[in-house]
Amino acid sequence: MTLLDIFPSLRSGGMLPRLDPAVWPRETHYDPDGRITVGGVALADIADQYGTPTYVLDEGEVRERCRAYRRAFPDAEIIYAGKALLTRTVAEWIGDEGLSLDVCSAGELTTALSSWTDPRRIILHGNGKPFAELETAVNCGVGRIVIDSLTEIPLLAALATRPQQVLLRISPDIDVHGHPAVRTGVTDQKFGFPIGSDLVAEAVERIVRQFNLDLIGLHCHIGSQIYDPFHYGEAVRRMIGEMARIQAAFGITLGDLDLGGGHAVAYRSGDAEMNLAELADIIDDGLDAACARHGFPRPKIALEPGRAIVARAGVTLYHVLSIKHIEGRTFVTVDGGMSDNPRVALYGAHYEAVVANRHPTGPQMTATIAGRYCEAGDILATDIRLPADLRPGEVLAVPCTGAYHHSLASSYNGVGRPPIVAVNDGQSRELVRRETIADLLARDVG
Ligand SMILES: Cc1ncc(COP(=O)(O)O)c(C=O)c1O
């Protein structure tokens, strides 16, 4: 029998709440005053210094996730999906760790190029690439461009002044049963060419006719928040089948297979996440079986994780603005909401939240955390256990907010976007400053 069995009140009383390493950066601790620290910096001090809301990003966690991918997939190319979060410094960290980078606009490309010297490690995506962006990409020498429509083929051929490597995006008809907005592997959606279709054959034929386009492989991206590695095994089998069909029809042997991203992370304790070792085994087994079956040589594999690299490195800080008890429900309103975290409204995502500025020891209450924006749906989290004596001015921290938060943020209601503050080894520094009212007005030309 343990002390907790004898004194169950210790669980919610005098003990520090558990900060699950599946959800928080691994360098998350409590300081002697009971305040939460990330990367050696107290979150309450960051809230004081930089204001709130603020995105905190743990550099060590981002780097460690890059290394975990490289350890699990030593023979594969790991391409970070910049759409999850891209700043010049994040691009630098990713580059230092030996990853390549996937961008999907001239904006992301320019951000990357301002800290990267080698555009050959950049790959351009997008189901709708404006002509000017294709031109920018070709002119600056991006390594690979993923073709997503027949229209792009003659445009690219007209632009390329040297051989341009391209991949063809295929939808492999794999349904991962996620939110409709992220089921990108099925054929009935806007991305890519349906597997086995005449459209694929037509696209290949048109590409190989262009002397300056070099078709090196196929690409697929089957969805988001996928925790069952089996789906990737299936993707490998189907994609190798498609590569073998292309070989039979056109006599070309494609050497690259890019399996996209979509690996799940835990947003709350107990959420399923992708196990990289299992994923590596399943991809390997799928390759062995499919290549043997079709008599096709093993291609070079690429993976494009975004969320799984940066999500857990991010923590968002808010100040509590007010606490209201309405019809038996407690609303804790904070100074951010749907514009810094649109994932709740977009995807029905669920988050945890804790008090960061002190070690709460007394009784708890169950609360709904409401955002400040003028939408009834602006709710950040529900059924959150918080100290019953919570007061306006205290700091709440929401973990696992490094991916698709800053990159999806808006300035709704005329509120500027939060800064990104990096932490590492006890130091903090601003990577992106807060968007001010002057910034917003600067765009309004009257
Ligand atoms: C083509 C492509 N690759 C990679 C990703 C990254 O996905 P995730 O961040 O879920 O790993 C996305 C996300 O939408 C994508 O569209």
The ligand as a Gaussian input file, in Angstrom:
#p B3LYP/6-31G(d) Opt

LIG

0 1
 C        2.032000      17.359000     -48.441000
 C        2.130000      17.422000     -46.965000
 N        3.225000      16.916000     -46.373000
 C        3.367000      16.960000     -45.023000
 C        2.399000      17.515000     -44.225000
 C        2.636000      17.554000     -42.755000
 O        1.659000      16.908000     -42.022000
 P        1.844000      16.757000     -40.450000
 O        2.148000      18.095000     -39.910000
 O        0.518000      16.249000     -39.984000
 O        2.959000      15.802000     -40.240000
 C        1.232000      18.039000     -44.805000
 C        0.176000      18.608000     -43.977000
 O       -0.858000      19.027000     -44.365000
 C        1.098000      17.990000     -46.226000
 O        0.034000      18.483000     -46.834000

